[in-house]
């Protein structure tokens, strides 16, 4: 039938979305730009802190402890605060968190304070990242549907890892030029810009749980989230795959002491820190663009093992270029998180999405923080090369056990994803305002969307 069609049709389960199609959604562009700005400021502060602490203490434990501080807050309040993403409008949650973090980081940038005071503000800033990340993860499936969500997640991961890659490479040099406090000021500025972009580019949506909002049953929501995630074998398996990153993040936390074995310059630290994000950028691109949706689920198990296997090679004390290659290969394997993310989204009810995502992401960050802390303590005795190799061995063992379980339930997950793979897709000649999840220009601004200095470390998945 010729002419313009305004109806929608279901995307076949095996049809893959393109990046161009994803970027055609205005709300996604706002989310993406806010994310990109945030990551740029984050990496400057992260490199500065790692170099500063190790130069002053020469302690792998203290360096890892400072780095782990950016992961630990989710243990304290992450699962509880993440419930705010279901009790209040998600755009409002993100904007308020951004504004509060901008203020806190600005205070750190303009006020000299003791280390304990700085650590306390870092703790608060990272803690505010829990509801922000949960709200962002919960709203993304409303903005992007079906395989567009997978493509959008890949774009977000590539942006995150690309920012880490470039930020770590250039971070040492930039911090040396502008100074530590100036780097914090830049990070505060990115928080403020992120809030402005979200207000202007993400439309307001009502809170998913209006009746519960008045009672603020956050603890009850946390309990319900635990039951939802761990009471379902599919969700329990998927979140376990996500938490596997606690093993292969350890090299990142030991980059400074590891660099000391090669001479210990800031450039070497940045090079090592950028290795895994570089691999992740390549792996996420290839995995999302050239692997069919159902094949991603089939490959998830062995890719999770490959995310840990190369790290074992660090125990052979390879040269610097060899370490970089091994860590990059591990980063490429971690692209399996895209498949885990998509399957998790398909299995979680929309009303509980914020709590479930928040629980999963808080567990990711908490596990990473504890892993880095344990790795730093072990490196004091065994050395960073041996600890990275041991992390690879333990991670590979855990991944193998998860894969055995996953192979038994994978068929049911694939069937449920096929049943839910019916997103509305606008025909090619539809106007931009007709794209699902994208508000018309006049409604976009309606009232109602990893690391020191409040770095909003995004968990890989879900």
N, C-alpha and C positions, 0 to 999 in steps of 0.2 A: 504494500500500500504506500503510495507516494505521499509526500508531504510530511509535515512535522508531527511527531508522535509524542504525547506527553505521558504515556503510560510507562510502567517499569516492567522489566522482565528479570527472571532469576538468572544469575550467572552460573554457568555449569560448574560443578565442583572442581574440575581440573583446569578451568580457565584461570590464567595468571594475570594479575593486575600489573599495569605498568607504572613506573615512577611518574610519568607525565600525568597519568590519570589521577594519581594521588595528589600531586601538587596543584591540580585544578581545583581542589577543595580549599576555599579561602580560610576556613577555620583551621585546617591542618597547617597551612602556611604560617598562621599566627603562632600556633603551638611550636612549630619547628623553629621559627625565627627566635622566639623567646628562649627555647632550649639552646640554640646555637650561641646566642649571646652569653648565656649563663656559663656554658662550658669554657668559652674563651677566657673569661675572668678566673674561672676555677683553677685552671692549670697553672697559671702564673703563681698563685698563692701556694699551690701544692709543692711545686718544685722549690720555691723559696724556703718553705718550712723544712722540707727534707734535708736540704743542703745546710741550712742554718743550724738545725739541731745536731746533725752529725759533726759539723765543724767545731761546735762548742763542746760536745761531749765525747766524740769518738766512740759512741756506744751504739751498737746495733739494737740493743734492747730499748733504749730511750727513743731512738729514731722510730722504731716500729711501734712503740707505745704512743708516741705523738701521732703517728699516721693512723693507728688503730682507733684513736679518739674520735675520728670522723666516722667510724662505723658503729661504735658502742652505743650511742644514744637510742637506737631502735630497740635495744634490749630493755631499756628502762620504760620508754613510753611509746615506742613506734606502733605496736599493734593497737594500743588504746586510741592514740591520736588519729590513726588512720581512719577510724570510724567516723571522724568529722566529715569525710568525703561522702558519706551516705546520709548524714544528718543535716547538712547544709548544702546550698547550691555549690557545685564543684568549682565553677569559675570564681566565686567569692572566696572559697577556701584558698585557691591558688594565689589570688591577688593579695589577700591579707597576709599570707605567709611570705610572699615576696617583699612586701612593704616592711614587715617586721624584720626580716633578715637584712634588708638594705640598711635599716637604722642600726642594727647591732654591728654589722661589719663596718659601717661608717665610724662608729664609736671606737672600734679597734684601730681604725686607720688614723684617727686624729688624737688619740689619747694613749700616752705611755702607761703601761700597767705591768705588774709582775706576771710571771709565767702562769701562776695559778689563776689569776683573773682572766688572762687571755684564753686559757683552756676552758674556763667556765663559759665564756661567751661563745667559743667555738662549739661547745657542747649544746648550748641552747639553739644556736643557729642550725646545727645539723638536725637537732630534734624537730625543728619546724619543717625540715625537709620531708618528714614522714607523712603528714597530711597532704603536703603539696604533691608529692610523688604519687600517693594513692589517688588523689583527685585527678591528676593528669592521666594516670593509667586507666581510671574508670571512665573518663570522658572520651578518650580516644576511640573506643568502639562505637560511640554515638556519632563521632565525626566520620569515621571510616568503617565500611562494612565489608564482610567477607575477605577475599584475598587482598583487597585494598588495605585492610588492616595489617596483613602480613607485610605487604610492601611498605606501608607507613612505618611499621616497627623496624623494618630493615633500614629505612632511611634514618630513623632516629638513632639506631645503633651505629650506623656508619658515621653519622654526624658526631655522636658522642665519642666514638673511638678515633675518628679523624681529628677532632679537637684535642683529644689527649695526645695523639701522635704528634701533631704540629706544636701543641702547647708544651709538651715535654722537651721536644727538640729545641725550641726557641726560648723556653721559659727561663733557663739559667741565664742566658745572655740578656734577656729583657729585664729580669729582676735586677741583674747587676747594673743595668743602665738607669732604671727608674727608681729602684729602691724597694725595700720590703713594704713600708707603709703606703707608698704610692700604688703598689700592686694590690694591696687591700682596698684602697679607694676605688681602683678600677673594678674590683669584684663587687663592691657595693653598688657602683653605677650600673653594672649589668643586672643586678636584682631589680633596681628601679625601672630600667628600660623594659625588662621582662614583664613587670606588672602593667606598664602602660600598653604594651603590645597585646596582652591578654584582654584588657578591658576593651580595647578598640577592635580586636579581631575575633574574639570568641563570644558567641551569643549566650545570653543567660538561659539557664535551664533550671527548672524547679528541683528542690531537694528530693531524692528518691524516696525518703521515708519521712513524710511530713508529720505524721502522727507521733513518731518517736522523737522528733526534733525537740519538742518541749521538755521531755523527760531527760534528755541527754544521757540515754542509757549506754554510755561508752563501754563500760565493763561488760554489760550484757551483750553488746555487739561484738566485743572481742571474743567472748565465750561462744557466741553463735558462729563467728568466723572460723574459730578453731574446729568446731563441730562440722562446719560445711566443708572445709578443706581436708581435714584428716578423717572424716567419716566416709569419704568417697574414695575408693581405691584409685580411680583415674586421677583425681586431683592430687591425692597423696603422692602418687608416682611422679606426676609432673612437677610438683613443688620440690620434690627431692632432687630431680634433675636440675632445677634452678639453683638449689642450695649447694650443688656440687662445686660451684665457683669458689667456695670457701677454700678449696685446695689450690686451684690454679691462679688465685690472686696473690698468693704468698710471695712470688718473685717480685711483684710490684712493690710490696712493702719492704723488701730487702734490697731494693735497687741501690741505695746509697752505700751500705756496707759492701755489697757485691762490687760496686764500682771501685771501691777502695782496693780491691785485689788487682785492679788494672791501673792504678795510679790515682783514682779518686777525684777526677775533675767534675765540675758541674755538667759539662757537656757529656761526659760518660754516663752520669746519672740520667740525664735526659734521654740519651740514646737507649739505655736499657729500659727505662719507663715507657718509651714509645714503641718498643718491639711488639708487645702483645696487642696493643691497640691497632697497630699497622696490620697485623695478621687478621684481627677481627674485621677490619674494614674490607679486606680482600675476601675473607671467608663469607661475610654477610652478603656482599654483593653477588658472589657466585652462587651461594646457597639460595638466595631469594629470586634470582633472575633465571637460573638455569636448571633448577630442580623443581619438579612438579610437586604440588601441595601434598599429595599422599606419600610421595617418595621421601619428602622431608621427614615424615614421621617414621618411616622405615629406617632412615639413616641416622636418626637421633641417637640411638644407643652407641653405635660404633664411633660416631663423631664425639660423643661425650668422653669416650675413652681416649680418643686422639687429642682431646684438649689437655690431657694430663701426661700422656706417654712421652712427648718430647722433653718434658722437664727432667726426666730421669737422666738424660744425657748431661745435665749440668754436673753430675757427680764425677764425670770423667775429666773435669777441669779443662774444657775447650777454650780456645782463644776468644777474644771479645766478639769477633764476627760470628763465631760458631754459637755463642750464647744468644746473640741477637736472632740468628736464624731459628734456633730451637724454640725460643720464646715466641717468635712470630708464628711458627707452625702451631704451637699450642693455642695462640689467639685465633687462628683460622678454625681450629676444631671447635672453639667455643661458640661458633655461629649456630650450633644446634639449638641454642636458646631461643632462636626465632620460632622454631617448630613448637617448642614447649610453650612459648608464649601464646601462639595462636590456638593451640589445643586447650590451654587453660581458659582463654577467653570464651571459647565455644561451650565450655562445660559449666561456667559460673553463671548463676542467675543475675540479671542486670541489677536488681535491687540490692544484692549483697556484694556487688562487684568491688566497691571501694574497700570494704572490710577485708574481703578475700585477697585482693591485690596488696593491700597494706600489710596484711599478715605475711604474705609470701615475700614481699620486698623487705620488710623488717627482718625477717629471718635471713634473707640474703646478706643484708648489710651487717647484721649481728654476727653471722657466721664468718664473714670476711674479716671483721674486726678481730674476733677471737683467733682466727687462723693466723693473721698477721702478727698478733701479739705472741702467740705460741711460737711462731716461726722466728721472731726476733729473739725470744728467750733461748731457743735452741741454738740459734746462730752464735750466741755468745760462747757456747761450748764447742759446737761442731763445725762452725764456719758456714757462711751463706751458701756456698756451692752444695755442700752435703744436705743442708736443710731443704733447698729447692728440689734436689733429687728425691728426698724422702717425701716431700709434698706430692711429687709426681707419682710415686709408688702408691701412697695411700689413696690419692684421688683415682688412680687407675683401678685399684681394687674396689673402691666404692662404686665407680661407674660400671664395672663389670657386673656387680651384683644388681644394680638398678636395671641394667639392660636385660638380665634374665627375667626379672619381674615384668618389665615393660613389654617384652616379646609375648607374654601371656595375655596381656590386656590390650595390646595395641589395636587388635581388630575391632574391639568395641569402641575405642576412641575414634577410629577412622570412620566407623559407621555413623556415630553420633555427629561427627563433623560434616559428613555428607548430608545428613538430614537437616543440619542447621546452615548449610552453605547456600542459603537462598537470599542473599542480600539484594536489595533493590538496586538496579543499575540503570542509569539514565542513558538513553540512546545518544549516539554521538552528536546529533544536531541539537541537543538540548541546550538551553541558555545556562550560563554559569550559575544563576540564582536557583536553578532547578536541581543542582547537584545535591544528592542526599547529604544532610548534615551541614550544608553551607547556607547560611542566612543571606538574604538579599542585602546589598550594601547598606541600605538605610536601617537595617535591623541589627547590624553587626555590633554596634556599640550600645545596644539596649541595656538598661540596668538589670539587675537581677535580685579565664583559662590559659665524688669521690674525691677527708681533705680539709685543709685548714680554712678558716675564715668562711665557714658556712657553705662549703662547696656542696652543691646539690648533686651528689653522686647518684646517678640513676642506676638502679639495679638492672642487670641484663634482662631478666624476665622473672616472673610474668609481668 
